[in-house]
Amino acid sequence: MSHEHERLVIIRHAPYSSNALREGLDVALVAAAFGQTVSLLFLGQGVLALLKEQAAGAPGQKATLPTIDMLEMYDIDQLLVPQSALDALNLQAAQLVDGATVVADDTLPELVQRHSYVMNF
Amino acid sequence: MLHILNKPPHSEAAAQMLSTVAEGDGILLIEDAVQALLHADWQGWDAAADVSVCVLKEDAASRGLSGAALNSQAILVDMEGFVELTEQHTKILSWY
């Protein structure tokens, strides 16, 4: 499978901590809406965006999970999580949304390398 | 791929960067990342085969690390060198 013109968006920030997560997801959705193939890589705190039990928080706070659920409708089905990111947060793969795929850490350099466009959030 | 790091060498951003560095990549340390000059055993100095690690001279100087820079294995670049690095690499990834 060629990834020559595919985009990789790296998500590294937790929900509610800053606008970074929302901006990263917006970029992914916009690119996908324009017909681009987009993969998402969740590193560090970014993994928290994939917890499937996320519910509505304080009034006025926009929840993340609806956006994550929307990704599939935009054909964004690569939600990649390195095993070490799960381990660092004491999480199990079963706690993540169904679309998430756990990958081995040693695949990351090649993953980043083969995408022509990589954006970091 | 040129990786630009502006967070300290043992920060989460640095660890995330190191997990993605591939053979032949370049690393440029700016702002707080120049503290890596104080850590000769920092993993980034030998992140992968054929990876050159550059340090922005101005940021090392402003943080009192010019001496450490001269004694390190880092390649010192000035702002002009920074621009040249961005020309040499087709892809650039900032870790912040």
Backbone of each chain as ProteinMPNN parsed JSONL, in Angstrom:
{"seq_chain_A": "MSHEHERLVIIRHAPYSSNALREGLDVALVAAAFGQTVSLLFLGQGVLALLKEQAAGAPGQKATLPTIDMLEMYDIDQLLVPQSALDALNLQAAQLVDGATVVADDTLPELVQRHSYVMNF", "coords_chain_A": {"N_chain_A": [[0.855, -1.194, 0.0], [0.626, 2.124, -0.956], [1.684, 5.141, 0.538], [2.118, 7.548, -0.423], [0.874, 10.061, -0.992], [-0.483, 10.53, 1.266], [-1.809, 11.815, 4.31], [-0.588, 12.388, 7.57], [-1.724, 12.955, 10.745], [-0.606, 13.956, 13.8], [-1.574, 13.538, 17.075], [-1.155, 14.909, 20.206], [-2.074, 15.964, 22.513], [-4.215, 16.136, 25.388], [-7.832, 15.89, 25.742], [-9.539, 18.96, 26.446], [-7.257, 20.156, 27.565], [-6.008, 22.001, 26.013], [-6.369, 23.859, 22.938], [-5.26, 22.242, 21.095], [-5.859, 19.516, 20.507], [-8.45, 19.674, 19.403], [-7.928, 21.29, 17.204], [-6.219, 19.654, 15.742], [-7.913, 17.507, 15.109], [-9.785, 18.903, 13.611], [-8.247, 19.675, 11.387], [-7.728, 17.168, 10.309], [-10.324, 16.342, 9.618], [-11.078, 18.314, 7.771], [-9.184, 17.931, 5.729], [-9.884, 15.343, 4.976], [-12.467, 15.816, 4.101], [-11.928, 17.093, 1.77], [-11.206, 15.025, 0.213], [-8.75, 13.848, 0.745], [-6.537, 11.252, 1.873], [-6.328, 10.374, 5.173], [-4.482, 9.63, 8.085], [-4.437, 9.059, 11.602], [-2.273, 9.55, 14.305], [-1.869, 8.814, 17.627], [-0.15, 10.072, 20.283], [1.385, 9.948, 23.54], [-0.341, 12.022, 25.809], [-2.376, 12.375, 24.011], [-3.683, 10.01, 23.543], [-5.731, 9.867, 25.341], [-7.888, 11.017, 24.16], [-9.199, 9.016, 22.906], [-10.595, 7.424, 24.631], [-13.336, 5.396, 25.276], [-15.353, 5.79, 27.09], [-15.781, 8.454, 27.496], [-17.762, 11.123, 28.546], [-20.271, 13.749, 28.519], [-18.986, 16.791, 29.797], [-18.521, 19.555, 31.989], [-21.087, 22.111, 31.748], [-21.2, 23.751, 28.622], [-18.716, 22.909, 27.814], [-17.273, 21.41, 25.054], [-17.691, 18.14, 24.04], [-15.317, 15.561, 23.165], [-15.637, 13.02, 22.128], [-17.863, 12.773, 20.253], [-16.704, 13.92, 17.977], [-14.588, 12.185, 17.486], [-16.051, 9.893, 16.931], [-17.118, 10.7, 14.557], [-15.112, 10.569, 12.723], [-14.953, 8.207, 11.269], [-17.008, 8.43, 9.425], [-15.91, 10.141, 7.67], [-14.166, 8.599, 6.358], [-11.827, 8.221, 7.766], [-10.083, 5.885, 9.012], [-7.846, 4.966, 10.183], [-6.711, 4.956, 13.195], [-4.181, 5.265, 15.071], [-2.31, 3.89, 17.742], [0.52, 3.776, 19.694], [1.878, 1.009, 21.529], [3.396, 1.686, 23.817], [2.376, 4.148, 24.56], [-0.114, 3.53, 25.541], [0.664, 1.918, 27.692], [2.028, 3.785, 29.286], [-0.022, 5.256, 30.338], [-1.371, 3.456, 31.8], [-3.427, 2.092, 30.483], [-5.738, -0.095, 28.794], [-6.178, -1.657, 25.614], [-8.849, -2.267, 25.246], [-10.23, -0.236, 26.423], [-10.383, 1.766, 24.668], [-11.925, 3.492, 21.839], [-13.695, 1.631, 19.296], [-12.503, 1.813, 16.752], [-9.761, 2.196, 17.12], [-6.342, 1.284, 16.627], [-3.789, -0.631, 17.914], [-0.323, -0.241, 17.677], [3.037, -1.46, 17.191], [5.841, 0.042, 18.822], [8.221, 0.207, 17.383], [7.466, 0.57, 14.812], [6.972, 3.167, 14.308], [8.959, 5.12, 13.257], [9.089, 4.405, 10.523], [6.441, 4.691, 9.793], [5.993, 7.476, 10.062], [7.833, 8.343, 8.23], [6.902, 7.45, 5.71], [4.693, 8.964, 5.011], [3.704, 11.745, 3.068], [2.876, 14.167, 4.039], [3.059, 15.434, 7.19], [1.623, 16.378, 10.178], [1.773, 18.035, 13.304], [0.157, 18.032, 16.361]], "CA_chain_A": [[0.0, 0.0, 0.0], [1.444, 3.335, -1.042], [1.214, 6.237, 1.378], [2.865, 8.677, -0.968], [0.225, 11.372, -0.865], [-1.375, 10.488, 2.402], [-1.487, 12.734, 5.388], [-0.57, 11.859, 8.932], [-1.904, 13.988, 11.763], [-0.185, 13.43, 15.102], [-2.312, 14.168, 18.18], [-0.332, 14.688, 21.405], [-2.624, 16.685, 23.665], [-5.435, 15.562, 25.956], [-9.031, 16.721, 25.645], [-9.733, 20.069, 27.391], [-6.023, 20.763, 28.07], [-5.718, 23.142, 25.142], [-7.12, 23.716, 21.69], [-4.457, 21.472, 20.147], [-6.568, 18.31, 20.074], [-9.551, 20.06, 18.523], [-7.359, 21.787, 15.945], [-5.713, 18.504, 14.997], [-9.052, 16.764, 14.551], [-10.373, 19.747, 12.558], [-7.387, 19.569, 10.21], [-7.943, 15.836, 9.735], [-11.653, 16.301, 9.013], [-11.091, 19.183, 6.584], [-8.419, 17.249, 4.678], [-10.682, 14.203, 4.512], [-13.611, 16.355, 3.359], [-11.427, 17.431, 0.436], [-10.848, 13.808, -0.507], [-7.411, 13.352, 1.069], [-6.469, 10.12, 2.79], [-5.743, 10.858, 6.421], [-4.325, 8.727, 9.222], [-4.181, 9.763, 12.852], [-1.402, 8.867, 15.252], [-2.058, 9.374, 18.962], [1.015, 9.87, 21.137], [1.315, 10.528, 24.887], [-1.656, 12.412, 26.325], [-3.35, 12.34, 22.925], [-4.433, 8.751, 23.614], [-6.918, 10.074, 26.18], [-9.009, 11.412, 23.294], [-9.817, 7.813, 22.351], [-11.308, 6.646, 25.658], [-14.714, 5.31, 24.797], [-16.333, 6.156, 28.119], [-15.877, 9.905, 27.65], [-19.139, 11.621, 28.557], [-20.323, 15.209, 28.521], [-18.399, 17.367, 30.996], [-19.195, 20.745, 32.498], [-21.885, 22.787, 30.722], [-20.41, 24.652, 27.779], [-17.544, 22.218, 27.288], [-17.637, 20.565, 23.92], [-17.092, 16.82, 24.206], [-14.437, 15.116, 22.077], [-16.033, 11.727, 21.576], [-18.651, 12.875, 19.012], [-15.796, 14.184, 16.853], [-13.865, 10.935, 17.225], [-17.002, 8.988, 16.271], [-17.398, 11.236, 13.227], [-13.97, 10.33, 11.828], [-15.219, 7.08, 10.385], [-17.869, 8.901, 8.332], [-15.023, 10.833, 6.727], [-13.226, 7.576, 5.894], [-10.583, 8.212, 8.535], [-10.224, 4.668, 9.817], [-6.558, 4.634, 10.798], [-6.489, 5.641, 14.474], [-3.07, 4.437, 15.523], [-1.835, 4.138, 19.108], [1.636, 2.891, 20.038], [1.706, 0.251, 22.768], [4.023, 2.374, 24.95], [1.5, 5.248, 24.983], [-1.117, 2.883, 26.398], [1.339, 1.48, 28.921], [2.379, 4.953, 30.106], [-1.237, 5.754, 30.987], [-2.023, 2.295, 32.425], [-4.669, 1.821, 29.762], [-5.84, -1.298, 27.971], [-6.773, -1.373, 24.3], [-10.309, -2.428, 25.332], [-10.824, 1.0, 26.92], [-10.407, 2.741, 23.579], [-13.012, 3.333, 20.871], [-13.51, 0.433, 18.482], [-11.666, 2.029, 15.569], [-8.343, 2.381, 17.437], [-5.448, 0.164, 16.352], [-2.529, -0.556, 18.655], [0.818, -0.6, 16.831], [4.311, -1.602, 17.902], [6.596, 1.296, 18.826], [9.304, 0.265, 16.396], [6.936, 0.864, 13.475], [6.701, 4.606, 14.195], [9.812, 5.868, 12.307], [8.7, 4.104, 9.138], [5.109, 5.268, 9.614], [6.139, 8.919, 9.84], [8.652, 8.502, 7.03], [6.244, 7.15, 4.442], [3.655, 9.944, 4.693], [4.299, 12.961, 2.494], [2.53, 15.333, 4.853], [2.897, 15.079, 8.6], [1.349, 17.56, 10.993], [1.913, 17.73, 14.715], [-0.706, 18.833, 17.236]], "C_chain_A": [[0.89, 1.244, 0.0], [0.843, 4.44, -0.183], [1.75, 7.561, 0.848], [2.191, 10.028, -0.755], [-0.739, 11.4, 0.306], [-0.87, 11.396, 3.516], [-1.533, 12.027, 6.731], [-0.726, 13.031, 9.884], [-1.565, 13.357, 13.111], [-0.877, 14.235, 16.201], [-1.562, 13.864, 19.474], [-0.901, 15.344, 22.651], [-3.974, 16.108, 24.083], [-6.633, 16.476, 25.699], [-9.043, 17.784, 26.747], [-8.43, 20.734, 27.842], [-5.656, 22.001, 27.268], [-6.565, 22.975, 23.899], [-6.444, 22.757, 20.725], [-5.198, 20.247, 19.606], [-7.649, 18.656, 19.059], [-9.018, 20.533, 17.167], [-6.849, 20.631, 15.088], [-6.832, 17.722, 14.338], [-9.715, 17.565, 13.433], [-9.561, 19.633, 11.267], [-7.614, 18.228, 9.512], [-9.28, 15.783, 8.995], [-11.713, 17.145, 7.739], [-10.354, 18.5, 5.434], [-9.23, 16.094, 4.094], [-11.88, 14.681, 3.688], [-13.209, 16.745, 1.946], [-10.875, 16.209, -0.285], [-9.461, 13.273, -0.221], [-7.517, 12.134, 1.987], [-5.709, 10.557, 4.036], [-5.635, 9.724, 7.434], [-4.039, 9.568, 10.454], [-3.282, 8.91, 13.73], [-1.53, 9.568, 16.598], [-0.846, 9.039, 19.821], [0.758, 10.491, 22.506], [-0.115, 10.783, 25.329], [-2.754, 12.341, 25.269], [-4.224, 11.104, 22.973], [-5.736, 8.925, 24.394], [-8.138, 10.477, 25.349], [-9.78, 10.205, 22.785], [-10.579, 6.99, 23.386], [-12.802, 6.605, 25.339], [-15.745, 5.697, 25.831], [-16.466, 7.663, 28.33], [-17.335, 10.347, 27.55], [-19.105, 13.141, 28.51], [-19.755, 15.731, 29.839], [-19.208, 18.552, 31.484], [-19.994, 21.411, 31.377], [-21.0, 23.746, 29.913], [-19.161, 24.026, 27.235], [-17.978, 21.309, 26.157], [-16.916, 19.232, 24.035], [-16.302, 16.41, 22.961], [-14.987, 13.892, 21.366], [-16.894, 11.827, 20.302], [-17.763, 13.13, 17.791], [-15.03, 12.929, 16.473], [-14.781, 9.96, 16.476], [-17.264, 9.405, 14.822], [-16.306, 10.865, 12.215], [-14.272, 9.24, 10.802], [-16.078, 7.491, 9.191], [-17.06, 9.628, 7.265], [-13.956, 9.878, 6.198], [-11.87, 7.667, 6.568], [-10.664, 6.995, 9.452], [-8.899, 4.217, 10.427], [-6.384, 5.499, 12.043], [-5.419, 4.834, 15.203], [-2.578, 4.863, 16.907], [-0.647, 3.228, 19.38], [1.412, 2.231, 21.403], [2.258, 1.019, 23.97], [3.149, 3.521, 25.462], [0.392, 4.71, 25.877], [-0.508, 2.533, 27.752], [1.591, 2.659, 29.862], [1.174, 5.487, 30.862], [-1.995, 4.637, 31.699], [-3.372, 1.999, 31.792], [-4.568, 0.502, 29.021], [-6.503, -0.923, 26.654], [-8.295, -1.425, 24.358], [-10.995, -1.148, 25.816], [-10.945, 2.07, 25.833], [-11.597, 2.494, 22.657], [-12.668, 2.191, 19.912], [-12.529, 0.619, 17.319], [-10.172, 2.095, 15.847], [-7.531, 1.111, 17.169], [-4.151, 0.358, 17.12], [-1.398, -1.03, 17.746], [2.082, -0.704, 17.69], [5.108, -0.304, 17.772], [7.644, 1.361, 17.719], [8.796, 0.469, 14.971], [6.799, 2.371, 13.246], [7.619, 5.343, 13.214], [9.381, 5.652, 10.859], [7.334, 4.718, 8.829], [5.199, 6.759, 9.28], [6.852, 9.184, 8.52], [7.84, 8.376, 5.739], [5.095, 8.093, 4.103], [4.292, 11.22, 4.153], [4.003, 14.198, 3.334], [2.296, 14.874, 6.284], [2.67, 16.361, 9.382], [1.241, 17.179, 12.461], [1.012, 18.631, 15.56], [-0.609, 18.36, 18.671]], "O_chain_A": [[1.781, 1.393, 0.837], [-0.371, 4.643, -0.183], [1.825, 8.556, 1.569], [2.838, 11.01, -0.389], [-1.685, 12.187, 0.336], [0.32, 11.691, 3.632], [-2.395, 11.188, 6.988], [0.048, 13.987, 9.835], [-2.159, 12.355, 13.509], [-0.773, 15.461, 16.246], [-1.353, 12.698, 19.81], [-0.292, 15.291, 23.72], [-4.763, 15.656, 23.253], [-6.475, 17.676, 25.47], [-8.597, 17.521, 27.863], [-8.489, 21.798, 28.457], [-5.058, 22.938, 27.797], [-7.384, 22.059, 23.813], [-6.981, 22.479, 19.653], [-5.171, 19.974, 18.407], [-7.758, 18.03, 18.004], [-9.584, 20.216, 16.12], [-7.022, 20.624, 13.869], [-6.734, 17.323, 13.178], [-10.154, 16.999, 12.432], [-10.128, 19.509, 10.181], [-7.682, 18.159, 8.285], [-9.365, 15.251, 7.888], [-12.324, 16.741, 6.749], [-10.836, 18.49, 4.301], [-9.26, 15.891, 2.88], [-12.264, 14.045, 2.706], [-14.034, 16.733, 1.031], [-10.159, 16.34, -1.278], [-9.025, 12.328, -0.879], [-8.459, 12.005, 2.769], [-4.585, 11.05, 3.951], [-6.578, 8.954, 7.619], [-3.47, 10.655, 10.36], [-3.496, 7.707, 13.883], [-1.322, 10.777, 16.695], [-0.549, 7.868, 20.06], [-0.001, 11.453, 22.619], [-0.98, 9.911, 25.247], [-3.935, 12.256, 25.605], [-5.364, 11.124, 22.509], [-6.718, 8.226, 24.145], [-9.277, 10.3, 25.78], [-10.896, 10.35, 22.286], [-11.153, 5.957, 23.043], [-13.442, 7.641, 25.158], [-16.907, 5.914, 25.487], [-17.177, 8.104, 29.233], [-18.045, 9.998, 26.607], [-18.033, 13.744, 28.467], [-20.025, 15.156, 30.893], [-20.436, 18.552, 31.403], [-19.639, 21.298, 30.204], [-20.161, 24.455, 30.469], [-18.582, 24.547, 26.281], [-18.928, 20.537, 26.288], [-15.689, 19.186, 24.117], [-16.59, 16.858, 21.851], [-14.826, 13.74, 20.155], [-16.687, 11.055, 19.366], [-18.034, 12.619, 16.704], [-14.841, 12.638, 15.292], [-14.363, 9.295, 15.528], [-17.59, 8.574, 13.973], [-16.546, 10.849, 11.007], [-13.899, 9.339, 9.633], [-15.907, 6.976, 8.087], [-17.472, 9.719, 6.109], [-12.948, 10.321, 5.648], [-10.867, 7.236, 6.0], [-11.243, 7.064, 10.536], [-8.845, 3.195, 11.111], [-5.956, 6.649, 11.946], [-5.72, 3.843, 15.869], [-2.449, 6.053, 17.194], [-0.792, 2.008, 19.305], [0.829, 2.828, 22.308], [1.647, 1.002, 25.038], [3.171, 3.837, 26.652], [0.003, 5.354, 26.852], [-1.081, 2.812, 28.805], [1.396, 2.554, 31.073], [1.329, 6.106, 31.915], [-3.123, 4.837, 32.15], [-4.341, 1.693, 32.487], [-3.482, 0.04, 28.669], [-7.294, 0.018, 26.593], [-8.967, -0.715, 23.61], [-12.203, -0.989, 25.64], [-11.529, 3.133, 26.047], [-12.205, 1.424, 22.687], [-11.502, 1.835, 19.742], [-11.812, -0.311, 16.95], [-9.377, 2.055, 14.908], [-7.985, 0.003, 17.453], [-3.493, 1.39, 16.991], [-1.496, -2.086, 17.122], [2.174, -0.113, 18.766], [5.056, 0.366, 16.74], [7.924, 2.433, 17.181], [9.587, 0.534, 14.03], [6.539, 2.808, 12.124], [7.122, 6.126, 12.404], [9.317, 6.595, 10.071], [7.106, 5.208, 7.723], [4.565, 7.237, 8.34], [6.52, 10.119, 7.792], [8.071, 9.119, 4.785], [4.567, 8.024, 2.993], [5.28, 11.715, 4.695], [4.776, 15.155, 3.343], [1.439, 14.03, 6.548], [3.437, 17.316, 9.261], [0.689, 16.135, 12.81], [1.102, 19.856, 15.477], [-1.266, 18.916, 19.55]]}, "seq_chain_B": "MLHILNKPPHSEAAAQMLSTVAEGDGILLIEDAVQALLHADWQGWDAAADVSVCVLKEDAASRGLSGAALNSQAILVDMEGFVELTEQHTKILSWY", "coords_chain_B": {"N_chain_B": [[13.595, 14.088, 6.575], [13.255, 16.758, 8.804], [13.474, 17.215, 12.173], [12.297, 19.475, 14.492], [12.941, 20.56, 17.662], [11.718, 22.192, 20.53], [11.487, 21.893, 23.201], [12.592, 20.837, 26.526], [15.281, 18.344, 26.747], [14.465, 16.025, 28.092], [11.764, 16.038, 28.046], [8.26, 15.261, 27.423], [7.619, 15.819, 24.797], [10.118, 15.606, 23.588], [10.671, 12.884, 23.951], [8.641, 11.799, 22.431], [9.35, 12.735, 19.918], [11.79, 11.363, 19.579], [10.849, 8.791, 19.37], [9.995, 8.644, 16.813], [12.029, 9.234, 15.062], [13.854, 8.541, 12.151], [16.278, 6.671, 10.234], [18.722, 8.695, 8.732], [17.395, 11.071, 9.163], [17.224, 14.531, 10.273], [17.962, 16.417, 13.231], [17.062, 19.349, 14.88], [17.883, 21.401, 17.485], [16.286, 23.821, 19.338], [15.606, 26.765, 21.336], [14.464, 25.746, 24.554], [15.354, 23.187, 24.108], [18.075, 23.198, 23.669], [19.277, 22.626, 26.02], [20.038, 20.041, 25.975], [22.695, 19.976, 25.502], [23.882, 19.807, 27.946], [23.686, 17.242, 28.61], [25.431, 14.674, 27.899], [24.81, 12.079, 27.592], [22.362, 12.006, 26.452], [19.695, 10.504, 24.744], [19.06, 11.352, 22.215], [21.37, 12.146, 20.866], [22.41, 9.919, 19.6], [20.191, 9.025, 18.038], [19.315, 7.549, 15.783], [20.7, 5.701, 13.003], [22.986, 7.613, 11.075], [21.972, 10.162, 11.7], [21.985, 13.598, 11.966], [22.618, 15.929, 14.516], [21.746, 19.129, 15.18], [22.367, 22.31, 16.729], [20.923, 25.343, 17.624], [22.857, 28.081, 17.53], [22.513, 30.703, 18.572], [20.519, 30.345, 20.536], [21.782, 28.628, 22.302], [23.866, 30.277, 23.133], [22.467, 32.386, 24.379], [21.574, 31.106, 26.583], [23.729, 30.584, 28.09], [25.285, 28.448, 27.297], [27.332, 28.224, 25.484], [29.969, 27.333, 25.816], [29.583, 24.661, 26.533], [28.514, 23.845, 24.168], [30.643, 23.917, 22.389], [32.168, 21.861, 23.342], [30.708, 19.67, 22.733], [29.187, 17.053, 20.702], [27.559, 18.234, 18.97], [26.339, 19.854, 16.012], [26.844, 23.132, 15.336], [24.611, 25.638, 14.392], [23.781, 28.766, 12.874], [21.212, 31.305, 12.476], [21.052, 31.512, 9.725], [21.984, 29.016, 9.006], [19.93, 27.509, 10.021], [17.886, 28.174, 8.248], [18.987, 27.052, 5.958], [18.929, 24.338, 6.638], [16.189, 23.888, 6.588], [15.83, 24.044, 3.939], [17.208, 21.883, 2.973], [15.831, 19.623, 3.776], [12.94, 17.857, 2.779], [10.687, 17.457, 4.261], [9.358, 18.76, 7.282], [9.078, 18.611, 10.762], [7.696, 19.844, 13.637], [8.284, 19.665, 17.058], [6.704, 20.473, 19.937]], "CA_chain_B": [[12.732, 14.726, 7.577], [13.933, 17.547, 9.825], [12.698, 17.34, 13.408], [12.688, 20.659, 15.261], [12.478, 20.399, 19.054], [11.945, 23.394, 21.352], [11.226, 21.551, 24.606], [13.793, 20.241, 27.132], [15.638, 17.034, 26.191], [13.798, 14.903, 28.733], [10.325, 16.315, 28.046], [7.435, 14.306, 26.689], [7.747, 16.137, 23.361], [11.395, 15.053, 23.121], [10.543, 11.423, 23.878], [7.788, 11.495, 21.278], [10.165, 12.95, 18.724], [12.773, 10.278, 19.443], [10.19, 7.539, 18.985], [9.658, 8.659, 15.388], [13.191, 9.577, 14.233], [14.273, 7.45, 11.274], [17.625, 6.762, 9.672], [18.921, 9.758, 7.754], [16.703, 12.295, 9.552], [17.996, 15.56, 10.969], [17.327, 16.982, 14.428], [17.527, 20.695, 15.205], [17.488, 21.764, 18.84], [16.171, 25.265, 19.537], [15.033, 27.196, 22.617], [14.803, 24.925, 25.715], [15.963, 21.918, 23.69], [19.54, 23.293, 23.674], [19.753, 22.042, 27.289], [20.614, 18.722, 25.69], [24.157, 20.135, 25.543], [24.323, 19.466, 29.297], [23.495, 15.8, 28.8], [26.183, 13.953, 26.86], [24.225, 10.745, 27.43], [21.001, 12.125, 25.924], [19.409, 9.488, 23.723], [18.939, 11.982, 20.906], [22.667, 12.285, 20.182], [22.513, 8.77, 18.68], [18.796, 8.606, 17.902], [19.252, 6.502, 14.761], [21.882, 5.755, 12.151], [23.082, 8.686, 10.1], [21.157, 11.319, 12.081], [22.811, 14.707, 12.441], [21.944, 16.75, 15.519], [22.2, 20.511, 15.129], [21.926, 23.161, 17.824], [20.892, 26.745, 17.224], [23.925, 28.763, 18.256], [21.987, 31.859, 19.314], [19.782, 29.905, 21.721], [22.777, 28.097, 23.244], [24.594, 31.429, 23.681], [21.616, 33.166, 25.285], [21.348, 30.317, 27.797], [25.011, 30.356, 28.758], [25.758, 27.099, 26.984], [28.264, 28.256, 24.341], [31.103, 26.473, 26.131], [29.11, 23.276, 26.435], [28.275, 23.552, 22.747], [31.93, 23.665, 21.735], [32.688, 20.58, 23.814], [29.771, 18.586, 22.431], [29.243, 16.52, 19.343], [26.516, 18.912, 18.204], [26.704, 20.743, 14.913], [26.275, 24.431, 15.659], [24.131, 26.396, 13.235], [23.179, 30.056, 13.174], [19.886, 31.446, 11.845], [21.206, 31.211, 8.311], [22.08, 27.56, 8.922], [18.562, 27.05, 10.278], [17.172, 28.298, 6.97], [19.555, 26.055, 5.037], [18.411, 23.018, 7.025], [14.805, 23.755, 6.119], [15.89, 23.849, 2.482], [17.78, 20.56, 2.673], [14.872, 18.557, 4.075], [11.659, 18.085, 2.123], [9.633, 17.469, 5.274], [9.764, 19.328, 8.574], [8.12, 18.294, 11.821], [8.033, 20.568, 14.863], [7.861, 19.052, 18.328], [6.606, 21.624, 20.822]], "C_chain_B": [[13.595, 15.485, 8.59], [12.995, 17.668, 11.029], [13.204, 18.567, 14.162], [12.078, 20.538, 16.653], [12.735, 21.694, 19.819], [11.644, 23.154, 22.834], [12.459, 20.859, 25.191], [14.026, 18.796, 26.682], [14.94, 15.849, 26.857], [12.287, 15.145, 28.865], [9.584, 15.229, 27.275], [7.565, 14.539, 25.179], [9.034, 15.525, 22.795], [11.304, 13.538, 22.961], [9.702, 11.022, 22.676], [8.551, 11.677, 19.974], [11.101, 11.758, 18.508], [12.125, 8.974, 19.011], [9.895, 7.492, 17.488], [10.854, 8.938, 14.48], [13.64, 8.354, 13.437], [15.689, 7.718, 10.759], [17.695, 7.885, 8.639], [18.205, 11.061, 8.079], [17.685, 13.306, 10.14], [17.226, 16.028, 12.192], [17.91, 18.37, 14.641], [16.981, 21.065, 16.577], [17.456, 23.28, 18.963], [15.538, 25.523, 20.903], [15.432, 26.227, 23.739], [15.515, 23.617, 25.341], [17.496, 21.983, 23.715], [20.128, 22.801, 25.003], [20.344, 20.65, 27.099], [22.134, 18.779, 25.709], [24.72, 19.757, 26.909], [24.236, 17.963, 29.561], [24.176, 15.032, 27.676], [25.564, 12.588, 26.597], [22.793, 10.806, 26.896], [20.824, 11.187, 24.736], [19.403, 10.082, 22.314], [20.251, 12.103, 20.14], [22.929, 11.1, 19.25], [21.127, 8.175, 18.458], [18.629, 7.467, 16.902], [20.499, 6.653, 13.908], [21.833, 7.0, 11.266], [22.156, 9.865, 10.409], [22.082, 12.423, 12.564], [21.991, 15.566, 13.394], [22.556, 18.147, 15.498], [21.624, 21.29, 16.307], [21.969, 24.606, 17.35], [21.814, 27.553, 18.143], [23.397, 29.902, 19.127], [21.291, 31.425, 20.604], [20.717, 29.292, 22.768], [23.502, 29.254, 23.925], [23.747, 32.169, 24.708], [21.359, 32.422, 26.581], [22.645, 29.947, 28.496], [25.625, 29.01, 28.448], [26.719, 27.073, 25.793], [29.448, 27.329, 24.574], [30.739, 25.011, 25.991], [28.928, 22.88, 24.976], [29.576, 23.187, 22.048], [32.48, 22.3, 22.113], [31.784, 19.404, 23.439], [29.955, 18.091, 21.008], [28.223, 17.197, 18.445], [27.109, 19.732, 17.066], [26.039, 22.081, 15.205], [25.835, 25.143, 14.387], [23.604, 27.751, 13.707], [21.842, 30.138, 12.428], [19.944, 31.119, 10.354], [21.271, 29.688, 8.09], [20.722, 26.9, 9.141], [17.78, 27.052, 8.956], [17.664, 27.24, 5.983], [19.03, 24.652, 5.351], [16.995, 22.824, 6.502], [14.763, 23.589, 4.606], [16.334, 22.432, 2.135], [16.783, 19.43, 2.877], [13.529, 18.868, 3.42], [10.52, 18.146, 3.144], [10.184, 18.011, 6.591], [8.67, 19.043, 9.594], [8.564, 18.995, 13.103], [7.454, 19.859, 16.08], [7.901, 20.123, 19.389], [5.781, 21.302, 22.045]], "O_chain_B": [[14.538, 14.934, 9.158], [11.872, 18.158, 10.912], [14.398, 18.684, 14.437], [10.861, 20.429, 16.806], [13.839, 22.237, 19.768], [11.557, 24.098, 23.62], [13.287, 20.346, 24.439], [13.088, 18.106, 26.284], [14.832, 14.78, 26.255], [11.622, 14.527, 29.697], [10.179, 14.405, 26.581], [7.615, 13.594, 24.392], [9.049, 15.0, 21.682], [11.786, 12.975, 21.979], [9.998, 10.043, 21.99], [8.419, 10.88, 19.046], [11.195, 11.216, 17.406], [12.763, 8.144, 18.364], [9.581, 6.43, 16.95], [10.72, 8.888, 13.257], [13.787, 7.263, 13.99], [16.21, 8.83, 10.844], [16.824, 8.001, 7.777], [18.372, 12.053, 7.369], [18.826, 12.973, 10.46], [15.995, 16.038, 12.197], [19.127, 18.545, 14.586], [15.771, 21.045, 16.804], [18.461, 23.951, 18.727], [15.005, 24.613, 21.537], [16.614, 25.91, 23.874], [16.198, 23.019, 26.172], [18.154, 20.944, 23.775], [21.335, 22.584, 25.104], [21.062, 20.147, 27.963], [22.794, 17.759, 25.908], [25.899, 19.423, 27.024], [24.664, 17.481, 30.609], [23.575, 14.771, 26.633], [25.755, 12.003, 25.531], [22.088, 9.797, 26.882], [21.678, 11.093, 23.855], [19.706, 9.391, 21.341], [20.252, 12.156, 18.91], [23.594, 11.254, 18.226], [20.911, 6.98, 18.662], [17.88, 6.523, 17.154], [21.261, 7.607, 14.064], [20.774, 7.386, 10.772], [21.619, 10.493, 9.497], [22.881, 12.208, 13.476], [20.834, 15.89, 13.126], [23.745, 18.317, 15.768], [20.546, 20.979, 16.814], [22.949, 25.037, 16.741], [21.58, 27.684, 19.344], [23.793, 30.041, 20.285], [21.455, 32.062, 21.645], [20.48, 29.417, 23.97], [23.729, 29.228, 25.134], [24.236, 32.538, 25.775], [20.967, 33.031, 27.577], [22.659, 29.099, 29.388], [26.403, 28.483, 29.244], [26.904, 26.031, 25.165], [29.886, 26.625, 23.663], [31.482, 24.221, 25.409], [29.156, 21.731, 24.597], [29.618, 22.273, 21.224], [33.167, 21.655, 21.321], [32.076, 18.262, 23.796], [30.749, 18.619, 20.23], [28.035, 16.795, 17.297], [28.23, 20.233, 17.154], [24.815, 22.16, 15.309], [26.595, 25.238, 13.424], [23.05, 27.866, 14.8], [21.399, 29.161, 11.824], [19.017, 30.533, 9.794], [20.704, 29.152, 7.138], [20.404, 25.877, 8.534], [17.114, 26.08, 8.601], [16.876, 26.617, 5.271], [18.725, 23.877, 4.445], [16.638, 21.743, 6.032], [13.795, 23.064, 4.054], [15.898, 21.855, 1.138], [16.877, 18.393, 2.221], [13.039, 19.994, 3.494], [9.51, 18.81, 2.914], [11.33, 17.749, 6.957], [7.483, 19.215, 9.315], [9.671, 18.769, 13.594], [6.276, 19.503, 16.11], [8.969, 20.637, 19.723], [5.592, 22.162, 22.906]]}, "name": "protein", "num_of_chains": 2, "seq": "MSHEHERLVIIRHAPYSSNALREGLDVALVAAAFGQTVSLLFLGQGVLALLKEQAAGAPGQKATLPTIDMLEMYDIDQLLVPQSALDALNLQAAQLVDGATVVADDTLPELVQRHSYVMNFMLHILNKPPHSEAAAQMLSTVAEGDGILLIEDAVQALLHADWQGWDAAADVSVCVLKEDAASRGLSGAALNSQAILVDMEGFVELTEQHTKILSWY"}
